[in-house]
Amino acid sequence: MPTYKVAIVGAGPAGYFTAQAFQKAQSENLLFSIDMIERLPTPWGLVRSGVAPDHPKIKTVSKVFEKIAKEERFRLFANVELGKDISLKDLREQYDAVVLATGAARGRKLGIAGEDLTNSLSAADFVPWYNSHPDYVQTEVDLSCDTAVVIGAGNVAMDVARILAIDPVELDPTDVADHALVKLKESKIRTVIICGRRGPEHAAFTAPELRDLPKLENTDVYIDEKQIADAIERVELLGEVEKDLKNNIEAMKLIAEHSKKGVARKLEIKFLSAPLQIKGDQKVEEVVFAINKVENGKVVPTGEKFSIKAGLVITAIGYDSVEYSGVKIENGRIENIAGHVEHNVYTTGWAKRGPTGVIGTNKSDSNDVVDLIIENLKDPKESEGITALLKSGHEVIDQLGWEKINASEVISGEIAGKPRVKEVDWKRLISLGRS
C-alpha cells in the first residue's frame, strides 16, 4: 500500500488543517505520513501568538490541533527553520509533497511621512509582544501618553485597540504576557481611536468582535451615530444586503446608541479617515487625516483634514509574507496558482491567499489544496525525510517535547489563576521541551 511523505512547513491553523485534510483523505489504498516543521519551539501559530488574550474561546481550536497531532504517522519538528536549518530544495527532494503554511508575518506600511518615528509601530510587532512571542519580548512600546491611534478597520485593529483601552485588571485572568501586563498596568493611555479609511459598510470587523466591545467593564465605546445612519442609507440603496454586512452594521448601530458609563477610558471608532502624515520631533506627537466621503460606492477625499494629538500609533492594515530562498513573493503572498507553487511544492493559508478570513477559513482552503495535491501525486519516493537533512546535534522539539512545555505552562497558569503562563525565553522553551 503506497504511503506518501508530506512535509508541512508551519504549525499554525493552516498547517494543522492541511494535516487534517490529508488524514481524512486516507483510504486502504492511500496513506500519508506527515512531518510538520515549525521555526519556533512551540506550535499553533497565531492561535498562540495572535489571538487576543481576552478571547480565550477562539483558542479552543487548539484542542482540534492536539487531536490531529495524536494521529499515527504525524510527527512534529519544532525549532527547525526553513532556509536556515533545511532548504526548500532538499525538502522537495525528500518528500512527495511540500506544503508551505508559513503565514504572513510582516506588517504592511502606510507609506506616509513620519511612519518611522519612535512609537509608531506595526500590529505585527505589537500583537506578538503582548502574546509572549519569544522574538518580540524586546519590542519597545511607550504607553506614557494619554491618547493612542490605531489605523485599520479589521479585527486585528480592534484587538490592538481593545488591549490598549481595557482596564488591565480585566486581563489579570488571561494568558497575556507578564511583561506586557506590567506595562499595561502602568499605561497612561485613556483614549484609543481606531481610524478606518473607508465607510462603516466597508469595515473588515466581524460582528461577534463588535458585539464584545460594549461588554468592556471600565471602557466606554463610541461610534458617530451619523456615520452609521449614512452608511445604512447607502447600504439600503444596494437592495439585497448580505448577512455579514447586515450583522456588522447592526452591531455598530448598537454601539453608537449604547448608553455610556461615564468612565475615564474611551475607545472610539472613526470611519472615512485616511492617514496623511504622522508628525513629531523624533517621536509620535500628532496624526493628520484626510476626511473621505462615499460617492457612488467609491471612497473619495473631501479635501478637508483633521488631526489627533497622540503619542502612540499602531498600524493594522494587513500583513505580507516574508521572503526566503526558493520562494517568490508577489503582492505579499507566495506566488501560486490555486495553491500550486512549482513541482511538488504547494501553499495554503495566509501565505497562499493573503491575510484574509478567520481561523476557520483555512479549513476549506486546506481541503482544496490537499485535493489538488492528491490529483498530482506520482509514485511515492523512497527517502528518509527530514531526519536525513538535519545536522546531528540539532535540538528538535517533537510532539512529546511540546507536551512537556504545554504542561509546564498550564501548571504555572493554575498557580497564577490563568489558563497558562507562556514561557517567552527561547532557550528555556528548548530546555523545558528536553527535560
Secondary structure, DSSP 8 states (H G I E B T S, - for coil): --EEEEEEE--SHHHHHHHHHHHHH-BTTBEEEEEEEESSSS--THHHHTS-TT-HHHHTTHHHHHHHHHSTTEEEEES--BTTTB-HHHHHHH-SEEEE-----EE-----BTTTSBTEEEHHHHHHHHTT-GGGTT------SSEEEEE--BHHHHHHHHHHHS-GGGGTTS---HHHHHHHHH----EEEEE-SS-GGG-B--HHHHHHGGG-TTEEEEE-HHHHHHHHHHHHTTSS--HHHHHHHHHHHHHHHS-----SEEEEEE-SEEEEEEE-SSB--EEEEEEEEEETTEEEEEEEEEEEE-SEEEE-S-EE----TT--EETTEE--BTTEEETTEEE-THHHH-S-S-TTHHHHHHHHHHHHHHHH--S-----GGGGTS-TT---B-HHHHHHHHHHHHHHHHHHTSS------HHHHHHHHH-
